[in-house]
Amino acid sequence: MNPRTVVFLGYYSSEQYQILLKSATDRKKLDDKWEDWLVNFIKAKAMLEKEFTVEEYHIDVEKMNEYFKSNNLKNNGKNRAMYTSTEGKKNYNERLNN
C-alpha cells in the first residue's frame, strides 16, 4: 500500500488570528471572526483528509511575519501557504527523526 501524501494546514489560535488580521495584506479576503475561520478550517481539513494525510501546523504569526520581512515577502494567502508547507514539513521531519 502506498503511503498517503502529507499536506500541511496552517492553524491559528484565536489570539494569533487577531494578529494575522492586523498584518495580512489581503485582509479583505479573510474571515472577520476567528470562529468563522475555524468553521472553514474544519471543513477544509475534512475535505483534504479524504485524499491526504493532514498535519496541522500551528502558526506563530509574529514569527511568520519576521520570515516574510527577511525574505521580502508580503503576508498574503500564497505566501502563508508556502510558509505553512515549508515550516510544517521541517517540523514534521524533526518529529519523525526523534
N, C-alpha and C positions, 0 to 999 in steps of 0.2 A: 504494500500500500504506500502510495506517495504521501510524503508529509504535506500538510496544507501550508500555503503561503501565509506568512505572518504580516499583518498590517498594523500600523501604529495609529491610534486615535488619541488626539490631544484632549485631556480632561482639565477643566478649570474648576477650582473650588469657587464658591460664591465670592470670596474676597479677591481671588485672582481675576475673576471675570470682571469685577468692577475696575481693576487696574487696566485690564485689556480694553475696556470701553473708553478709557481716557487716552489710550496710546495708539489705538488702531487707526490707520489711515483710511480704512474702509468701514468706518464706524456705522454708516447708514445701512450696511448690509447685515449687521449683527443684531441679534435679539436685544431688546431693551432690558429685559429682565433675565436674570440667571435661571430662574425656574423655567422660562420658555426655552432657553438654550438647552437646559438639562433634558427636557422632553425630546427635543430634536436630536440630542446626543444619544439618548437611549434608543430612539428609532433608527438612527444611522448605524449604531452598533449592532442592533438586532439584524438589520438588513445585511451588513457586512459579514456577520457570523454565519450566514447561510453558505458562504463560499470560502471564507478565510478564517484563520485564527487571529483574533483581535486582541491586541495588547493595549491597554490604556497607558498613556504616558501623562503623568501629572505635570502640568506646565507651571513653572515659576515665571511669571510674566516679566518681572524685572530682569531676571537672568536672560530671558529670551530677547528683551529689548537691548540689553548690552551686546548680545551676539549680533543683532541686526545692526546696531550702531557701529560695531567694529568691522562689520563686513559691508557697510554702506548699503544696507537693505531697508526697505520700507516694511512696516508692520502691517502686512496685508494677508489675505487668505492664502495666496500662493506661497508666500514666504513662511507663514505659520505652518502650513502643511509640510514644507520642505524641512523646517526646523524640527517638527514633531517626528518626522520619519528618521532624520539623521540622529537626533538625540535619543529617540526611542530605541533605535537599533543599537546604539552604543550601550545603553542601559540594559537592554535585553541580552546582549552578548556578554556583558560583565556578569550578569546573573547566571548565565549558562556556564561560565568558566569558573565560578566559585563553588 
